[in-house]
């Protein structure tokens, strides 16, 4: 059974840091793209950052320079280091996997990040 399990969310003050981790299990094939998405209350889910197997990354403009995505292909793990957090980063963060590199086919259950002002 394919699973993505996120960890590392929590409550932090503005300017602080958090690191999110996502572990994929049950995959019997390689995953081209893994990424982090977030959904704030009343808003649509949006891309935060993604990374392909070769290490090429893509960031939302709002997080560029503050967040860093990384992955371990051998362990199907993707991490998101979030620095200089702002209240507007408050959301549920989801890990996603796109084995073919297109649409996300697999989602984690989400981890909540709350940034207080």
N, C-alpha and C positions, 0 to 999 in steps of 0.2 A: 504494500500500500504506500503510495507516494504521499509524503508529508513535508511541509515546511513549518518549522517551529521557530518563532521569534522570541527573543528575550532581551532584557536590558532597558525597557522603558521605565518611566517613573516621573517623579516630581523634582524639578530643579528650578533654581532662581535664574532670572535673566542674566546672561553673561556666562552661565555655567556650561558644563559639558556632560554629554551622555554618549555611551556607545551601545549601539544595537547590534545584535547578532542573529543570524538566521541559519539554521541547520536543515539541510535537505536530506531526507532519507527515503529509501525505497526506489530510488531512480536506478533503472537498469540501462540508461542511455545518458549520453553527455548532454549538458545543458548549455546552450549557446549564451543566453543572456539571463542574468539575475539582477534584480533591482529592488529598490525601495520606493514605495508609494505612500501617500498619506491622505487622510480624509479628515478635515476639520468639520465641526458641527455645522450643518446647513450648507455644506459645500460638496462639490464633486471630488472624487478621488483623483489625485494628481501625481505625476511622476516627481520624485525627489532626485533620484540618481539611479543609473544602471551601469552595468559593466559586462563586457562580453568575455569569452574565454581567453581572448588574447590580451585582455587588460585594458582595452579602450573604454573610456568612461564618458558619461553624459550626465550633466547636472542641470537642474532647474536654475534659472537665473537668480532666484531668491535665496538659494543656498550656496551658490558658487563662492569659493573662498572660505567658507565656514565649515562645510561638511566634506568628508572624504569617504569614498566607497572603496572597498577592497574585497577580494575573494580568494578562497583556497579551492582550486578546482578539484583537487584530490579528495576533498572532504565535502564538496557541495555546500560550502559555507560562504556566506556573504556578510560583511559587516559594514556598519555606517558609523563613523566617528563624527559626532556633532559637537561643534565648538561655538562659542559666542551665541548661545541660544537666545532666541527672542520670544516674547509672548505669542507672536503670530506663528511660531513653529508648533504650537500646541495642536495636537491631532492624534488620531490613531494611525500608527505606522504599520504598513503591510509589506511583507516580503513577497516577491513574485518571481516566477521562473518561466522563461520562454524557451523551451528546448530547441525550437526551430528558429528562434530569433525574431519572430514576429509578435503576434499577440501573446499576452500572458495566459498560460494554460493552467498554472497552479498558483494558489495563493495560500499564505499563512493565515492564522486566525487574528493576527494584529496584536500590537502592543501599544499601550497608551503612553504618550509623552505630554506632560503638562509643564509649561514654563510660566512661572509666576513673575509678575512685574515688581 
